[in-house]
């Protein structure tokens, strides 16, 4: 790799607090720098959005659109042209497909983009299996994103599943020779924590190591299918007396009402936004990690759990089998009996050990160094 080249990564609007996308941009940036190549991140400039407490709802959301899609494009044109005058070996990369409209303001032959999923886009186009119903404005907004995304010359999708879905939406486009799959890498360090260490952290979360629990990590979005886990727990009520731990945002009224109806409230533990160490402790200590998601672009928690030595039981909907590498038990995410049977099958210590060992082997595919090498090839491959 020619050390004279350098990169500018286009990140996300910081006030939107899209943590996973921010971590992805930082990971990509630091990975490129580790190869002795200059790289930096440009985030859309905050102007009007800074006047509001939140840019994710109400007037603040609309004002932030002005910052992101009216003001920043002018800044992007000026700054990119200035930078290119002084550097013929400069490349740009848009880190989040939701910012695909920025492709219009950057040089096509020197710009690439990451597509993390097409869930919202497919939801706006009426695909029910996306489980992502948009707002009225979302129908327009997602089509606008797709219009630009499918014209990208260089594109990295985080899974084969997401790439195939995008290609299906881009049948009339002919510039897909440099559309490739580059799997996400770990965006934070995940490894198995010893019992002594995780016991201390479990006590902070109203859990005890001698009390078995299954773990779910994810939001309350319907596609994450959290309510389904109550039905799974109910199916096991006479055969397993452990708890269900949900690590994410606070439980909503619908969840707590159903838990009460099924007489399961006393078996639910909610850990709100655990920090990294507490999350690793949960992964390391759980009886199993359960991930019955109905739709994903990748599914980071699957490999995070595997890295921490947790046996994984996940949806059999793509891309979960692709990401797990076969090192998980997959069941239909609407069949509570099947999920319950999968959890109970872990009483077989041989099966449990096999899943854990194959999980450790699977995560070798998702190391940062190999991801960075693939991105550098995408940026600079002229064939």
N, C-alpha and C positions, 0 to 999 in steps of 0.2 A: 504494500500500500504506500502510495506516494505521500510522504509526510507534509508536502506543501498544500495538500487539499485541506479544506475546512468545512464545517457544517453549521447551519443555523436551523435550530428546531423550533417549530411554531407550536407553542403550548396552549393551554386553555386560560380563559379569563379567571383570574385568581379569586375574585369575589363569588364565583359560582361554587367554589369549594368542592370541585370534583376530584376527590382525593386519589382515587385509583388512576385517573388520567394524569394528575400531577406527579404521582410516583413513577408512572411509566415514562414520562418525559425526563425526569431526573435520572432514572435508571439508564435510559438511552444516552443521555448527555454524558454521564460519568463513565459509561462503558466506552464511548468513542474517545473520550479524553484519555482513558487508560491505555489506548492504543497509540498514544503520543500524537493524536490528531486534535487540532483545535476545534472546539465546539461550544456553542452557547445557545441559550433558550430565549426566544422572544415571546412574551405573553401579550395578548391584546391589552392595550393601554387603558387604564381605568381613568375615566373622566367623570361623566355624569353618574355612573353607577355608585360612586363613592358617597353620594348624597343620601343613600338609602340603606336601611339596616339589612335588607335581604334583596338579592338579585334573582332569587328563585321563585318569587311569587309577587303578585300585585303589580303596582306601577313600577317598582324597582326592576322587575324582570323585563318590562318593555323598554325602560330607559337603558338597561344594560345592552339590549339589542342595538341601540344606537351606537354605543361604544364599540361593540364587537363587529357590527356589519355595515356601519356607515363611516364612522371615524377611522377605525383601525385599518380598513383597506387602503385609505389614502396614505396612512403612515407606512403601511407595508410596501406600497409601490415606491414611495420616496426612499425608504431605508434600503430596500433590496437593490434598487438601481444604483444607489450610492455604493453599496458594498460590492456589487459586481464590477463596477468601474475599476475598483482597486484590487480585484481578485478574480481572475478567470477560472480558478479552480474551486469556486464556492458552490456548495450544494444546499438545498433546502429540504426539510422534511416536516410535514404536518403530522403531528402525533396523534390526532384524534379525528376520525372520519366525520364527526359532526361539524368540523371546521372545513369541510371540503370546498365551500364557496371561496375560500382563500386561494385555491388553485388558480382561479381566474387572474389573480394579481401577482403571480410568481412565474418565473420562466418554466415552461412545460418540460423542456429537456433536462432541467436540473432540479426538478422537484418530485418528491415521492410522498406517499401518505400511508398511514396505517388504518386498516379497517378492523375495528374490534368486534363489530357485529352489524347485522342489518335488521335487527329486531324492530326498532321503531319505524324504520323505513317500510318494512313488510307490513307492519301493523297499519300504517297509513294507507297502504295499497289494498288493504282488506283481507290479508292473510290471517285467518283465525289462529293458526298454530304459532304465531309470534307471541301471543298473549301480551300484546302491548298496544292497547287502545289509545290512540292519540286524542288530544284536544282538538277543537275545531281549527285552531290555528296550526296545530301539529300536522294536520293533513296537508297543508300547503308547505309548511316548513320542511318536512321530511322529503317531500318530492323535490324541493329545491336542493337539498343536500344530495339526493340521488343523482339529479341532473349533472352536478359537477363531479361527484365521486366516480361515476361510471366513465368519465372522460379522462381519468388519470392515466398517464403513461406508465408510471412506476407505482405499484401498489403492493403492500404486504398485508395479507389477511392473517389473523392469529390462529385460525384453524381451517382445515380442509372444508369443513362444513360451511363456515362463513364465506369462504371463497366461492364455493359452488353456488350458494344462495345468491351472492352478488352477481356472478356470471349469468345466472338465470334471469336476473333483472336487467341485464345489459346485453341481451342477445344481438342487438343491432350495432353494437360497438365493435370495432376491428382492432383496437390498440391494446389487446390483452396479453401480448406475448411476455410482458414483464410484470404480470400479476402473479405473485408467488405466495406460498404459505411460509410465514415465519412465526413459529409458536412463541407465545409470551414466555419470558423467564420469570423467576422469582423476583418480586420487586422489594423484598425484605428478606432477612435471614431467617429461615425456618429449619429447625432440627429438633430431634427428640430431647426433651428436657428430663432430667433425672427426677425420681420420685420425691426425694427430699426437697428439691427446689420447687416442684409444682405443688406440693402439699401446702407450702407457705402461701402461695398465691391463690390456691383454691379457697382457703379460709377467708380471703377478702371477698369472695363471690358467693358466699353461703353454700359452698360445696365441701364435701369431705371425700378423700380418696377411697375410703372403704365403702362409700355409697356409689354404686354404678350410675353412670348417666350417658345418654347419647347426646351428641352435639350437632347443632345446626348453626351455620354462619351465613347470614344473608338478610336482606331487607324484608319489609312487610309487603313488597310488591306482589300482586297476585301470581306472577309467573314464578316466584320463588317457592310458592306452594307450602307455606308454613302451616296453614290450617290443616292440611292433609296429615301432618305429623301427629296431630291430636287423635285422628282416627287410627293411625298406626299404633300409637300408645294404647288406645282403647282396645285394639285387637289383642294386645299382649297382656292385658290386665291380670290374667290368671296365671301367666307363665313367666313374667318378668316384673320386678317391683322397683326398678330404677327410675331415674328422673329424666326429663327432657330439658336440656339447657339450650336456650336461644341467645346467641351473641350478636347483637346488632342494636337497632333502634328499639325504643320502648314498645311493649306489646300494645296492640290496638284493642279497641272495645270489642270488635268482632271475635278476636282470638280469645280474650278473657271470658267472653260470654259462652263461647263453645266449650272452653275448658271447664267452666262451672257446670254447664249442662251435662257433660260427660263425667262429672265428678273427678276431674283430673287436676284441679287448681293446685292442690298440695304437692303435685309431682312436676310442677313447672318452675324452672329457674330462669329468670331473665337477667342477662348481664349486658348492660347498656354500654355500647361503644367501648369495649375493652381495649386497653393499650396493647402494644405488641407483645410484651412479656406475658401478660395475662392471657392473651389469645394463644400463644404457644403452649402455655400451661394447660389450657382447655383441650387443645388438640392432643397433647401428650397424655393426658389423663383419661380421656373419654373411652367408654366401652366401644363406641363406634362413631364415626362421623357420617351423618345422613344428609343427603343432598338430592331431594326429590324435585329439582327444578324442571319446569315445563319448557323453558327456552333459555338458551345461553349463547353467547358468542364464543366463549372459551371455558370459563369455570375455574378460576384461580383456587378457590377453597379446596377443590379435589386434590390438587398436588400439594397444597400447603399441609393438609391433613396427612397425606402419605409421607411427607418429609418429616413429620413429627411422630411417625410410627403408629398412626391410627388406621385401623381397618376402615375402608370406605364402602358405603352402600349408597348408590346413586341412581338417578333416573336412567332408563335405557334409551332416552331420547338423545339424538346427536346434539352437540358434540361430546357429551359426557363419556361415552365409551372410547372415543378418540383420545381424549385428554387422559383418561385413567390408564390407557395402554393395556387394558384387560386386567389390571391389577385392582379390581373392585368387583363387588357384586352389583349387578344392574337389574333393576326391576321397574315395572311400569309405574309411573308417578301418579296414577289414579287408582291403583290396586293396593289398598291398605293391607290386605291379607298377605300379598306377595312381599311387601316391604317388611311386614312384621316377621314373616318366615325367614327372610334374609338376615334380620337382626338376631333372631333366635338361633340361626345356624352357626353363629359365632361361638356358641357354647362348645363347638368342636374346636379344641385347641390346635389341632393340625391345620384346619382351614384358616383359623385366625392367623397363625404363624405364617402360612403361605401368602396370605394377602398382604401382611406387613412387609415381608421380605420382597415380594414382587413390587410393592409400592416404592420401596427404597430404590429398586432398580429402575423403575419407570421415571423417577424424578431426574435421573441423569440426563434426560432429553431436554430439560428446561433450565440449563445453566446460562448465565448472562453472557459468558464469553462466546459461546456458539451462536447466540442470538445476535450479538454485535457483529460477528463476522458475516452473518447472513445479510444484515442490513448494509454493511459496507459494500458487499458484492452487489446488492440491489442498486445502491446509489451510483456506483462507478462502473458497473458492467456495461460496456458499450456494444456488446454483441446483440 
